[in-house]
Amino acid sequence: MGAGAQCPGGASSGWPAPVDLSDLLPGQTNGVVTMGLERVKGALNALGNPHNSFAAIQVAGTNGKGSICSLLHGALTAHGLRCGLYTSPHLVSWCERIRVGQGFIAPATLRNLLLELRSLAQQWSLTPFEQLTVAAFLHFHRQAVDLAVLEVGLGGRLDATTAHCRRSTVAFASIGEDHQEYLGADLASIAREKSGVLSPGCVAFSGPQPAAVVAVLRQAAAACGAAITWVPPLAEDQFQALNLPLRGRVQRDNAAVAMALLEHVSATLHPLEMQRSRKGMGSVCWPGRLQHCQWQGQPLLLDGAHNRSAALSLRQHLDDKASGGSIHWVLGILANKDAIGMLRALLRPGDRAWLVAIADSSCWSADQLVRQLP
């Protein structure tokens, strides 16, 4: 997608072109992610804690948190609020991760921020994600945002976004099994890490969760005096009335959480109108998530499902729209992902699958999968 390309789905805003920041954001050469808040808090303190100038809504979870953030940001921006949005990872460009209002951060602005932070990044041994988080907070401060919407990168308790101290409102998207090497081997352990975004007196909202996750979130909320509201999915007619560009049954859960957050913002921060909220959410562009397009005249569906629960949602969407024919899959699966679980969720008799490598990454090969699948 080139510079000025239109966002899939008909949104009017252009999507940013790729930008090379490899000289400033080197990859994790040893493949290890060191969790902790000390480094990012130290760097922010050295900058005078610029993030203290704006409130934030933080969204944690395994699948759907980006959709919730995007819907929330779209609605708030439609009301004239100067709203920041910080998401990860990016699909095409680093600039996707940081927005103010309808605009993505300019490549030159992002590069200059990272150059400005270079000495601090070295002093505090900041990871690339931590550098981007500090850059986002500094950018939001300089842009005088009214509010920022922050998507958790990994886990929650020790995620860099949790260094923001004015997160009086948090939300949980669907929590499932992913990143077990960092968050724990079972669902309860993963939920405990994600529940770490809760803070004393905060207000929290959660969509539907497995029983083990509900138990953990309830316990964590009670322990810190947080109030958590359980949000049911939107009914089908309610969801259709929103006319969102996001597809799939799971978006009924995500839209419901976004709506609950908007009601809370309207009651506590800034009065909101439902019509404007709908318009803002309807303009959301979130490519790479059940994105229908064409390639050489053939229908193509792009989706970034990278764990079993997301794969199940993808397959459910296809079954809902099924024409009865077989599906041809082109899959790139990182070596640390549950490829077996994903393929069992996705494939049906008659389907065909091709495994492709992901650049500069260790991936599952077809030979490995053939040996492990029945």
N, C-alpha and C positions, 0 to 999 in steps of 0.2 A: 504494500500500500504506500504510494508515494506521497510527497508533500502536497498538502491541500486535498488529499483524497477524501471523499465523503465517507462518513461512517456508515457501515452496513446497516440497513434498516431504514434508511431515508432521513436520518438526522441531518440537520443543516450545517452543523459545525464540522470543520475539517479535522482529520486525525493526524497526529504528528508523525513525521517521517523518522526513520531510524537515526540515531545519533551515536557516534563512537565516543565512549567515555572510558575505554580500556586503560588509558594512561592514568586515570584518576580513580577508577574503581576496578582494581585487579580482582580476578576471581579468587575463590577460596582454594588455594593451591593444594592444601592437604585434605580438602573435603570435610573439614571439621568446623562445626558451628559452636562457638563458645558462648553460652547463654549467660546473661547477667545485666544488671542495670547500672553498675558502678561506672562503667566507661562513659556511657551516653549522658548520665547525670553529671559526671565531672566535666565533660565538654560543654554541656549546656550552662553549667554554673560559671564556667570561664567566660562564656558569652554574655553573662548577666541574666540568664534564664529568660530568654525572649518569649518562650512559650507561655509564661505566666500572664501575658497580655491578652490571651483569648481562651475562651472555654472550648471544651471538646466533647464530642460524642464518640465513644470507642466501640467498635464491633469486633467480637471474637467469634470463633467457630471453625469448623472444618470445611464445609461447603455452603456457599451462599452469602458469605459475609461481604464479598465485593458487590453483589447485586443489591444487598440492603444499603450499603454505603452509597452506591450510585443513585438509587432511587431517592434516598434521603437528601442527598446533595442536590439532585435535580429539582426537588420540590422546594427546598429552602432558597435556592438561587432564583427560582421563579417568583418568589415573594420580594425580591430586591435585597435580600440579605447578602452580605459579602461573606460567602461561605468557602472555606478551604476544603479540599479533598485530598487525602493521602492514601493510596492503595498500592498493593504489590501482589504478585510480580507484574511486570509489564508484558504486553503481547508483542508490540512492534518497537516502541520507543521508550527510552528512559523517561522522557517528558510526560508520558501518560500518568506517571505516579503522583505528580503534584499539580493540582489545579486550584485556581481561585476563580469563582464564578464559572462562566462557561469557557474560560481560557486555560489551556495547558501552559505550564511554565515554558518559556522560550529556551531553546538549546543554549544560547549564549548566557542567559541568566543562570541556568543550572550549572553550566561549566564554571562560571565566575564564582558562584557560591561554593562549589567544591574546591576550587583553587584557594578561596579565602579560608576554608576550613582545613586545608591540607596540613598545616603545622599542628593544629589541635588533633586531627585524625591520627597523626603519627605519635603525638604525645600520649594520647589515650588509647592507642591501638584499636581504633574504631574499625569494625567490620564494614564492608560496603553498605549493608542495610542500615547500620547505625549512622554512617555518614549521610545517607539519603534522608534518614529521619531527622537528624539535626538540621540538615539543609532545608527540609520542608518546614520545620518549626520556625526557623529564622526567616524564611520567605513569607510565611503566613503573618509573622509579626510585622515585617516591613510593609506588607500589603494591607495591614490594619484590618484583618478579617474579623467579623463579628463572632464567628464560630467555625470550628474545624471538625470534619468527620474523618476519623482515623480507623483504618483497617489494620487489625493485628497481623503481623507478619508470620510469626510462629509461636504457637502456644498462647501465652498471655501473661503469666506471672512475671516472666523475665524478658518479655518482648520489649524492644526499644520504645514502642509507642506508649507503653505503660509508664514511662518516665514523665509523661505529661501529668501534672498534679491537679489539673482542673477538669478531671473526667467525672463529673457528677452524674452522668448518664451513660450507661453501657448497654449493649445488647448482645445476644448470643444467637448466631445462626446455627444450623444443624451441626452437631458434634458427632464425629465418627472416628474410625481408626485411620490414622495417617501420621507420618513422622514419629513412629514408635521409638526410633533410635534416640530421640531427644525428649519425648513427652511421656514415655512409659508404655509397657507392653499391652495393657488392657484398657478398656474404655473408661473405667473409673479413674485410672491414673491420668489419662489424657484430659478428662473433664476437670480433674483437680488443678492441673496446670492452667487450663483455660479459665477456670473460676478465679484465678489470681488477679484478674482485672477488676474484681469487685473491691470496693473500698468502703470504709465506714460511712454510713449515711447515704450512699449512692442509690440511684434508682436504676433498676435493671429490667430488661424485657427479654423474653426468650420464646422462640418458636417451639414447635413440637420436638421432643427429645426422647431418646431411649430411656427406659426406667432407671438404668444405672446412672445416667447423666443427670436426670431429674433429682435423684437422691443426693448426688454430690453438690449440685448447684444450690439446692435447698439448704444443705448443711453449711456451705460456705457463706451464703447470704445471712443465715441466722448468726453465724459466728462473728460477722463484722457489722451487723446491724443494717444490712442493705435490704431494700424492698424489691422483691422480684415479682414480676407479673408474667403469667403464662399466657401466651397469645395463640389462639387457635387459628388454623388456616382460614383464609377468605373462602367463602362459598363461591362456587363456580360463577354464578351470576354477578357477584360482587367483583370478582377478578376480571371478568370480561368487560364490566362497565368501566374499569380503569383504562382499558385499551392500551396496555403496556406493550412495548416492543420486545419484552423478554418472554421466552417460550418455556413450556414445560410445567407439569403439575407442581413441581417443587417451588415455582415462583409464587404460588398462592401462599406458601409459608413465608417466603421472604417479603412479599408485598405487605402481608399482615403485620410483620414486625416493623417495617418501615412506617406503616400507617400509625401504629401505636406510638412510635417515637415522635412522629409529627404531632399527634394529639398532645403528647407531653410537652413538646416545645411550644405549642400554641398556648398551653395553659400556664407555662412557667417563664417563657422567655420572650416570645413575639407572637401576637395573634396571627393565625394562618387561616386562609380561605380554602375550602375543599376544591373549588374549581381551579384555583391557581396551582394547588398541589398536584392535581391530576394532570394539568398541562405540563408541569415541570417533570413529573415522572414519565409522562408519555414521550418526552424528548430525549430520554436517556439513551445513550449509546454504550453498549457493553459487548463488543465483538468477541468472537471465539467461544461464546457460550450458546450452544444450540443455534448457531448461525447458519441459516440456509442461503446458499448461493449456487452458482453454476461454474463448471469447469469443462471447457470444450463441449458445451452443449449438454452436459450431463449434470443431474442434480447432485449437489455436494453439501454435506452437513459438517461444519467445523465445531468441535467441542474440546475443551481442555480438561475433561474428566481425568483425574489422576489418582483415584482411590476407588475401592469397591463400591462404596455408597454412591459416589458420583456416577460410576459406571451403571449402577442399577437405575438411577434416575434417567440417564441417557437412553438406556434400553427401553424403559417405560415410555419415554416420549416417542421412540420409534414404533413401539407396539401400538400406541394410541393412534399413530398416523399410518399404520402399516397398510401397504398395498398388496401384501401377500408374496412379494418377491424376495429373493435373497439379497443380502447386503454385502458389499465389498468394503472391507475395513483397511485403512492404512494407518498403522499404529506406531508411535514412537514412545517407548516406555523406559523410564530411567531405571537403572539397576536396583535402586533402593525402594522401588514401588512394588506393590502386591500384584504382579503381572498375572499370576494364576487366578487370583480372585477376580480381577478385572475381566479377564477373558471369559471366565465362566459366567460372569454377569452379562457380558455383551453378546457372545456368539450364540447362534441358533443353527440347527441342522440346515445345510445348504449355503450358509455364509462362507465367505472366503476372507482371509486376512493376510496382509503383508506387513512385516516388521521392518521399520526403517530406523536408521541411526539418527540421533539428535546431536548436532554439532557440538564438539568440545565437551561431551558428556559420556559417562559410562551407561550403557543401555543393555536391556535384554536382547538377546539374539533369537532368531527363529529356532536354531538348533537347541538352545537351552530350554525353550518352551516346549518343543516337541518331546524332549526327554522327560519333562515333568508332567505334561498333560496326559490324561488317559487316551 
